[in-house]
Amino acid sequence: MKNLNFEKLLELAVICSFVVMMLSVCLQVFSRYALPWSPSWTEELARFCFIYMVSLGAGLAIKDRSYVSVGVIFDKLAPRSRIILENCILSCIGILMGFMLVHSVPLIYIVTLQQSASMKLNMGMVYFSMFAMSALVLGYVMREIIINSKTLKLLK
């Protein structure tokens, strides 16, 4: 139940990020044509919302198995081979995300000294998206590997 609530919260965060991004872009377009000035912060807000939308959505893509795969190869494999190949792919993704997770922390500390140009946000908040994405994807990768391994045991 807690896992379902977390996933709903994650989906809501992605949706909110998308809505705020779209509103920001619409405001920017409207202000360019209808007003004598356009707020400079709208472009930056849209960029930051896009970054978080992609970062948070990456974990959901792993959970829903919505990542890019070559269906032609998977369709020709036996179920057991398909699961083994999927676990290999997930393991590669997990290694990459583990590397990103470890190396994103020092990067966040470095960029906390900077502020964004127009919104004056601490850039550590923006770069935290890399840590969040790595942690979410790594968590969902481990979950999918466990599910695949249980399915593989049932196929024996």
Helices and strands as residue ranges (DSSP letters): H 2-34, H 41-63, H 71-76, H 79-111, H 123-155
